[in-house]
Amino acid sequence: MNAGAAAACGWALVFLHADTRLPSGWCELVLRALETRDRKWGRFDVRLDGAHPMLRVIERAMNLRSRLSGIATGDQAIFTTRDAFREAGGFPDIALMEDVALSRALLTRSRPVCLRNAVTTSSRRWERNGIARTIVLMWRLRLEYALGVDPEKLARLYRGG
């Protein structure tokens, strides 16, 4: 992601997971959000592509958590000005939680713009591993990261989860 940012030529950057699709009109939404003087970064709401009713609850919880905490994940298509990204030090070279770490660094510069237009991301992990099990795994990863557990260990847990 840092290499992509270095190769990009615009003043705004969007970081998107390979299994996430942007909403129509996304470019205008991002540019308009970042033109506000005091906003330097943001993210979209997320929608999971599966049909299970519990996925709607998870989406709402993810979006609310992000609104309250100011922390975004890669599934939410983080966007930022090039200057803010550079000032934040870019993505740290860690195996997992690099999006959370970048969000924390950007949060010291401004609160994120939270666009209600949703990106659509894959729900395959939730469906394959079970919704309750995946919720527990995601909260465990976030808690252990906050407690200082090595991101390499967390990445192994995530891949096996």
N, C-alpha and C positions, 0 to 999 in steps of 0.2 A: 504494500500500500504506500509505503514511503517512496519507493521507486516510481510508482505511478504518479504520485504528487510531484516528484521532481521533474518528471517528463511532461507534465501538464503545462499548458501555456496560459490558462485563464486565471482570473483573480478569485474564483470560487471553485471549491473542490467538493465532490460527492463520493462517499465511500459506500459501496454496495456489495453485499454478499452475492455469490454466484447464483444462489437459489432464491433471490429476491427480485421482484419486478416493481419498477417505479410506476406511479399513477400517471395518467395522461396529464399533460401540462406541467410536469414536474420541474422542468427547467425554469419556467417563468415563476413558479412558486418559490423555488430556491433563491433565485436572483432578487425577487421582491422582498423575501424575508431577510436577506443579508444586506439589503440597501438601507435598512433601518440603522441609524448611526450607532446605537448602543448594543446591537445584536451582532455577534461575530460567528455564531454557529447555531446549529439546530438539528432536528431530526423529524422524521415522519411518524405518524401513528403506524402501527403494524396490524396486519390482518393475516391470519394463518389460512392456508388454502384448503384445509380439510373441512369436512361436513359435520363432524361430531359437535353437538351442542356445547360441550365443555370447552371447546376451542374458542368460542365466543367469550366465555368467562375469562379464559387465560389472556386473550387479546386485551380485554378491558383492564385486567389487572396489570398487565405489562405497561400499557399506555399510562395508566394512573400512577404506577410506581415511578415511571420515568418523569412524568409531570411534577410529581412531588419532590423527587430527589435531584432532578436535573441531570441524571445519568442516563446515557443512551447506549444501546448496544448496536452491533453491526447489522442486526436484522431490521433496524429502524432507518437505515440509510442515513448515516451521519453526514451532514454537510457543514462546511466552514469556509471562511475566507482563507486565502493562501497565507496572509500575514498572521492570522490567529493560529493557524496550524503550525507555522514556523515558530512563532513565539512559544507555543505549547511544547515544542520539541518533537512534534510528529508522534507517530505511533512508537511506543517503546518496543524493543526487540525482545518480546516475551512470547511464550507459546500459547497463552490463553489470557483473556481479560485485557487485551490491548485496547479494546474499544472502551472499556470501563476506565482504564488508566488515562486514555486520551480525553474522555469526557470530564474526568476530574480536573485535568490540567486546563481544559477549555473553560470549565466552570469558574475558575479563578479570574477569567477575563470577562465573562458575561453569562447570564442565564441563557439557556437554549431557547430558540424559537421552536415550539412544538406544533407542527403542522398536522391538522386533523385529517388531511388527505392521507389515505393509508397506502403504504407499500404492501404488496402481497408476498408472503414468504412461505416456504415449504413447511408443512406440518409433519413430514415423514418421520422425524425423530419421535415426536409425540405419539404418533400412531404406532410406530414399530415397537417402542419401548414401554408404552403405556403412559397415559396422561398423569396419573398420580405419581408414578415412579420418576417421570421426567421433571415434574414440579419439584419433588424432593431433591433430585440431582441438581437442578438449576439453583435452588436456594442454598444447597450445601456448597456448591462451587463459589457462589457470591460471598457466603459467610467465611469460608476458609480463605478466600482471597483477601477479604477485609482483615482477617486475623494474621495475614502475612505468610500464608502457605505458598511455597514455591509454585509459580505458574506451570512449570514443567510437570510437576506432580498432578496439578489440576487438569492439565491437558490429557494426561494418561487416564485419569478418572472420567473425563468427558468422553473420550473415544471409546472407553469400555462401557459407558453408561447407556 
